[in-house]
């Protein structure tokens, strides 16, 4: 087992010497760097960095690291975020009737593959109550219609606050999340840009076949490759920054049922990989896209 580490994500205007400046700051405070990944987007003129170092022997106490990084990022003309590897996020999973993604995530969490807690499962149907409760999660059934959407989303937000939820995963929830919900949960305002706190699994290799019944439309087109996409949720339907995608080949011998069966495997894989990347703070979002330091 590794000792706890600090993880810092920095994005700022690109210029020479940034890698040296960041690593020197860590070294000057007695930090032993475990991982360092950097990327320059020349077209945007931006520099992105993820640095992880061991907390043991570090010269600053944990509480002093976030303000120190904020000051460093401000000096570089950018923004910085700090995370700690031993802080296990509380995650809520939203589902409808399909169980394959929920079962996979709960099993991986129990097995220690995903460093998260799942205290809450929310659904607009009652079908998966036994699954959630078998894994020790609180299951809340909130039926939703067009007429009750605003009221139900307010109840969902209250539950997320009550359970101190950091991240929501739409594991085949099959409902469109409203901009109001996203703004309130992500904490966006005129002075505070939205963070990315909702992840969705879409049963298509986006941007192909957006919307409903993508496997049916893929079969009609005779595609030779299908896939699934895990992405952050934004106001643009199925248009949020992509974290992870998985694909599988199909042939003329495959019917729609075969595509759905193979697609479910892709959905499980893409969603679990995306969650692992997010939980390990290996994803940086900028200008509507992601840099994934895997």
KETIDO-450305 format. One record per residue (C-alpha): x, y, z; residue in one letter; chain; residue number from 1. Coordinates in nm, 3 decimals. Example, Ala and Ser with C-alpha at 12.3 -4.5 7.8 and 13.67 -1.06 7.14 Angstrom:
! residues 2
      east     north        up   rest   kette    nr
     1.230    -0.450     0.780      A       A     1
     1.367    -0.106     0.714      S       A     2
//
This chain:
! residues 294
      east     north        up   rest   kette    nr
     0.000     0.000     0.000      X       A     1
     0.124     0.344    -0.093      X       A     2
     0.130     0.614     0.170      X       A     3
    -0.116     0.901     0.107      X       A     4
    -0.027     1.145    -0.166      X       A     5
    -0.127     1.492    -0.282      X       A     6
    -0.248     1.536    -0.638      X       A     7
    -0.233     1.878    -0.801      X       A     8
    -0.391     1.974    -1.132      X       A     9
    -0.276     2.302    -1.285      X       A    10
    -0.384     2.474    -1.605      X       A    11
    -0.227     2.801    -1.711      X       A    12
    -0.095     2.992    -2.014      X       A    13
     0.200     2.812    -2.169      X       A    14
     0.551     2.949    -2.137      X       A    15
     0.902     2.809    -2.095      X       A    16
     1.009     2.673    -1.757      X       A    17
     0.671     2.567    -1.618      X       A    18
     0.765     2.203    -1.558      X       A    19
     1.076     2.314    -1.371      X       A    20
     0.886     2.572    -1.168      X       A    21
     0.616     2.328    -1.054      X       A    22
     0.851     2.041    -0.975      X       A    23
     1.091     2.274    -0.798      X       A    24
     0.809     2.397    -0.575      X       A    25
     0.735     2.039    -0.471      X       A    26
     1.103     1.960    -0.417      X       A    27
     1.162     2.281    -0.221      X       A    28
     0.896     2.166     0.027      X       A    29
     1.052     1.820     0.063      X       A    30
     0.809     1.636    -0.164      X       A    31
     0.896     1.311    -0.341      X       A    32
     0.716     1.314    -0.678      X       A    33
     0.540     0.988    -0.758      X       A    34
     0.388     1.084    -1.095      X       A    35
     0.425     1.387    -1.320      X       A    36
     0.233     1.433    -1.646      X       A    37
     0.222     1.744    -1.861      X       A    38
     0.059     1.855    -2.185      X       A    39
     0.085     2.165    -2.397      X       A    40
    -0.206     2.256    -2.622      X       A    41
    -0.024     2.472    -2.871      X       A    42
    -0.342     2.581    -3.047      X       A    43
    -0.496     2.709    -2.726      X       A    44
    -0.168     2.830    -2.577      X       A    45
    -0.233     2.634    -2.260      X       A    46
    -0.019     2.419    -2.032      X       A    47
    -0.177     2.137    -1.831      X       A    48
    -0.001     1.953    -1.551      X       A    49
    -0.080     1.671    -1.307      X       A    50
     0.172     1.618    -1.030      X       A    51
     0.136     1.363    -0.750      X       A    52
     0.375     1.343    -0.458      X       A    53
     0.401     1.152    -0.132      X       A    54
     0.275     1.339     0.174      X       A    55
     0.517     1.162     0.407      X       A    56
     0.799     1.403     0.485      X       A    57
     0.638     1.695     0.300      X       A    58
     0.718     2.029     0.457      X       A    59
     0.367     2.175     0.455      X       A    60
     0.072     2.042     0.656      X       A    61
    -0.223     1.917     0.449      X       A    62
    -0.439     2.217     0.531      X       A    63
    -0.172     2.454     0.398      X       A    64
    -0.133     2.284     0.059      X       A    65
    -0.455     2.407    -0.114      X       A    66
    -0.395     2.779    -0.041      X       A    67
    -0.030     2.741    -0.137      X       A    68
    -0.125     2.585    -0.469      X       A    69
    -0.389     2.854    -0.528      X       A    70
    -0.122     3.119    -0.479      X       A    71
     0.120     2.936    -0.709      X       A    72
    -0.144     2.896    -0.981      X       A    73
    -0.239     3.262    -0.953      X       A    74
     0.124     3.359    -0.999      X       A    75
     0.128     3.149    -1.317      X       A    76
    -0.191     3.315    -1.439      X       A    77
    -0.395     2.997    -1.415      X       A    78
    -0.594     2.772    -1.186      X       A    79
    -0.497     2.486    -0.955      X       A    80
    -0.686     2.208    -0.779      X       A    81
    -0.564     1.988    -0.494      X       A    82
    -0.681     1.638    -0.402      X       A    83
    -0.561     1.377    -0.155      X       A    84
    -0.543     1.009    -0.245      X       A    85
    -0.681     0.886     0.088      X       A    86
    -1.003     1.089     0.063      X       A    87
    -1.268     0.843    -0.064      X       A    88
    -1.552     1.023    -0.247      X       A    89
    -1.917     0.952    -0.176      X       A    90
    -2.093     0.865    -0.504      X       A    91
    -2.462     0.837    -0.590      X       A    92
    -2.572     0.614    -0.877      X       A    93
    -2.887     0.701    -1.074      X       A    94
    -3.055     0.409    -1.256      X       A    95
    -3.380     0.312    -1.426      X       A    96
    -3.450    -0.058    -1.498      X       A    97
    -3.128    -0.193    -1.655      X       A    98
    -2.898    -0.349    -1.395      X       A    99
    -2.574    -0.432    -1.577      X       A   100
    -2.387    -0.106    -1.508      X       A   101
    -2.515    -0.079    -1.150      X       A   102
    -2.411    -0.436    -1.068      X       A   103
    -2.070    -0.384    -1.224      X       A   104
    -1.999    -0.062    -1.033      X       A   105
    -2.118    -0.199    -0.700      X       A   106
    -1.912    -0.515    -0.744      X       A   107
    -1.598    -0.321    -0.843      X       A   108
    -1.645    -0.093    -0.543      X       A   109
    -1.682    -0.388    -0.306      X       A   110
    -1.376    -0.554    -0.463      X       A   111
    -1.168    -0.240    -0.410      X       A   112
    -1.121    -0.166    -0.780      X       A   113
    -1.295     0.171    -0.752      X       A   114
    -1.193     0.396    -0.463      X       A   115
    -1.538     0.525    -0.380      X       A   116
    -1.832     0.479    -0.144      X       A   117
    -2.185     0.427    -0.279      X       A   118
    -2.425     0.522     0.000      X       A   119
    -2.713     0.611    -0.235      X       A   120
    -2.889     0.467    -0.540      X       A   121
    -3.172     0.673    -0.690      X       A   122
    -3.417     0.538    -0.946      X       A   123
    -3.737     0.636    -1.125      X       A   124
    -3.840     0.268    -1.106      X       A   125
    -3.843     0.022    -0.817      X       A   126
    -3.690    -0.272    -1.010      X       A   127
    -3.334    -0.250    -0.875      X       A   128
    -3.405    -0.199    -0.507      X       A   129
    -3.287    -0.549    -0.410      X       A   130
    -2.961    -0.505    -0.604      X       A   131
    -2.875    -0.179    -0.429      X       A   132
    -2.971    -0.303    -0.084      X       A   133
    -2.775    -0.627    -0.129      X       A   134
    -2.465    -0.408    -0.156      X       A   135
    -2.562    -0.195     0.143      X       A   136
    -2.672     0.114    -0.049      X       A   137
    -2.977     0.320     0.040      X       A   138
    -3.230     0.291    -0.243      X       A   139
    -3.471     0.577    -0.308      X       A   140
    -3.755     0.539    -0.559      X       A   141
    -3.861     0.869    -0.715      X       A   142
    -4.099     0.827    -1.010      X       A   143
    -4.065     1.112    -1.259      X       A   144
    -4.286     1.257    -1.531      X       A   145
    -4.265     1.573    -1.738      X       A   146
    -4.511     1.736    -1.499      X       A   147
    -4.318     1.638    -1.184      X       A   148
    -3.962     1.675    -1.314      X       A   149
    -3.878     1.998    -1.129      X       A   150
    -4.022     1.868    -0.802      X       A   151
    -3.842     1.532    -0.828      X       A   152
    -3.509     1.693    -0.915      X       A   153
    -3.543     1.914    -0.608      X       A   154
    -3.592     1.597    -0.400      X       A   155
    -3.288     1.440    -0.566      X       A   156
    -3.074     1.744    -0.487      X       A   157
    -3.186     1.734    -0.125      X       A   158
    -3.087     1.367    -0.104      X       A   159
    -2.744     1.442    -0.255      X       A   160
    -2.685     1.714     0.002      X       A   161
    -2.809     1.493     0.287      X       A   162
    -2.575     1.209     0.185      X       A   163
    -2.282     1.448     0.118      X       A   164
    -2.247     1.322    -0.238      X       A   165
    -1.950     1.443    -0.443      X       A   166
    -2.026     1.269    -0.773      X       A   167
    -2.339     1.143    -0.952      X       A   168
    -2.313     0.856    -1.200      X       A   169
    -2.594     0.807    -1.450      X       A   170
    -2.571     0.429    -1.495      X       A   171
    -2.842     0.386    -1.760      X       A   172
    -3.071     0.636    -1.589      X       A   173
    -3.247     0.708    -1.921      X       A   174
    -3.361     1.054    -1.813      X       A   175
    -3.236     1.394    -1.927      X       A   176
    -3.088     1.595    -1.641      X       A   177
    -3.209     1.955    -1.646      X       A   178
    -2.977     2.258    -1.664      X       A   179
    -3.119     2.367    -1.327      X       A   180
    -3.011     2.041    -1.163      X       A   181
    -2.664     2.063    -1.316      X       A   182
    -2.615     2.425    -1.214      X       A   183
    -2.719     2.357    -0.854      X       A   184
    -2.524     2.033    -0.811      X       A   185
    -2.214     2.147    -0.996      X       A   186
    -2.216     2.469    -0.798      X       A   187
    -2.195     2.700    -1.097      X       A   188
    -2.259     3.074    -1.076      X       A   189
    -2.144     3.391    -1.248      X       A   190
    -1.843     3.399    -1.015      X       A   191
    -1.778     3.025    -0.993      X       A   192
    -1.761     2.824    -1.319      X       A   193
    -1.921     2.480    -1.306      X       A   194
    -1.718     2.180    -1.206      X       A   195
    -1.784     1.838    -1.358      X       A   196
    -1.968     1.627    -1.102      X       A   197
    -2.202     1.416    -1.318      X       A   198
    -2.084     1.127    -1.539      X       A   199
    -2.307     0.948    -1.790      X       A   200
    -2.269     0.629    -1.989      X       A   201
    -2.410     0.659    -2.340      X       A   202
    -2.483     0.347    -2.540      X       A   203
    -2.307     0.469    -2.853      X       A   204
    -1.959     0.555    -2.976      X       A   205
    -2.025     0.929    -2.969      X       A   206
    -2.064     1.144    -3.168      X       A   207
    -2.225     0.872    -3.380      X       A   208
    -2.589     0.779    -3.316      X       A   209
    -2.675     1.029    -3.046      X       A   210
    -3.011     1.001    -2.872      X       A   211
    -3.236     0.698    -2.842      X       A   212
    -3.199     0.344    -2.985      X       A   213
    -2.841     0.381    -3.118      X       A   214
    -2.794     0.004    -3.155      X       A   215
    -3.103    -0.022    -3.376      X       A   216
    -2.977     0.262    -3.594      X       A   217
    -2.626     0.116    -3.602      X       A   218
    -2.768    -0.219    -3.719      X       A   219
    -2.971    -0.046    -3.989      X       A   220
    -2.654     0.124    -4.116      X       A   221
    -2.463    -0.205    -4.114      X       A   222
    -2.175    -0.070    -3.904      X       A   223
    -1.879    -0.296    -3.833      X       A   224
    -1.790    -0.140    -3.500      X       A   225
    -2.008    -0.032    -3.209      X       A   226
    -1.915     0.120    -2.879      X       A   227
    -2.008     0.312    -2.566      X       A   228
    -1.901     0.650    -2.433      X       A   229
    -1.858     0.774    -2.077      X       A   230
    -1.870     1.152    -2.057      X       A   231
    -1.933     1.441    -1.823      X       A   232
    -2.287     1.573    -1.840      X       A   233
    -2.346     1.927    -1.965      X       A   234
    -2.651     2.116    -2.085      X       A   235
    -2.579     1.990    -2.438      X       A   236
    -2.747     1.650    -2.470      X       A   237
    -2.483     1.376    -2.515      X       A   238
    -2.231     1.652    -2.587      X       A   239
    -2.026     1.670    -2.266      X       A   240
    -1.647     1.620    -2.252      X       A   241
    -1.560     1.256    -2.326      X       A   242
    -1.362     1.064    -2.063      X       A   243
    -1.349     0.707    -2.199      X       A   244
    -1.479     0.501    -2.491      X       A   245
    -1.490     0.129    -2.560      X       A   246
    -1.560    -0.053    -2.887      X       A   247
    -1.628    -0.404    -3.014      X       A   248
    -1.647    -0.539    -3.373      X       A   249
    -1.978    -0.660    -3.515      X       A   250
    -2.061    -0.833    -3.842      X       A   251
    -2.347    -0.892    -4.083      X       A   252
    -2.435    -1.204    -3.882      X       A   253
    -2.520    -0.995    -3.574      X       A   254
    -2.878    -0.889    -3.516      X       A   255
    -3.001    -0.602    -3.303      X       A   256
    -3.007    -0.826    -2.993      X       A   257
    -2.643    -0.918    -3.054      X       A   258
    -2.547    -0.551    -3.082      X       A   259
    -2.729    -0.473    -2.758      X       A   260
    -2.559    -0.764    -2.579      X       A   261
    -2.213    -0.664    -2.703      X       A   262
    -2.291    -0.300    -2.636      X       A   263
    -2.367    -0.370    -2.272      X       A   264
    -2.018    -0.512    -2.230      X       A   265
    -1.879    -0.189    -2.376      X       A   266
    -2.097     0.018    -2.147      X       A   267
    -1.971    -0.158    -1.834      X       A   268
    -1.610    -0.127    -1.943      X       A   269
    -1.621     0.236    -2.055      X       A   270
    -1.806     0.350    -1.743      X       A   271
    -1.581     0.169    -1.494      X       A   272
    -1.267     0.294    -1.670      X       A   273
    -1.400     0.651    -1.675      X       A   274
    -1.487     0.637    -1.307      X       A   275
    -1.144     0.504    -1.217      X       A   276
    -0.979     0.786    -1.413      X       A   277
    -1.200     1.047    -1.249      X       A   278
    -1.149     0.909    -0.899      X       A   279
    -0.772     0.902    -0.948      X       A   280
    -0.789     1.265    -1.065      X       A   281
    -0.639     1.180    -1.401      X       A   282
    -0.888     1.382    -1.606      X       A   283
    -0.861     1.754    -1.678      X       A   284
    -1.141     1.938    -1.856      X       A   285
    -1.069     2.248    -2.057      X       A   286
    -1.246     2.422    -2.344      X       A   287
    -1.512     2.152    -2.366      X       A   288
    -1.270     1.861    -2.400      X       A   289
    -1.055     1.644    -2.177      X       A   290
    -0.691     1.565    -2.127      X       A   291
    -0.664     1.217    -1.973      X       A   292
    -0.334     1.141    -1.798      X       A   293
    -0.367     0.762    -1.792      X       A   294
//
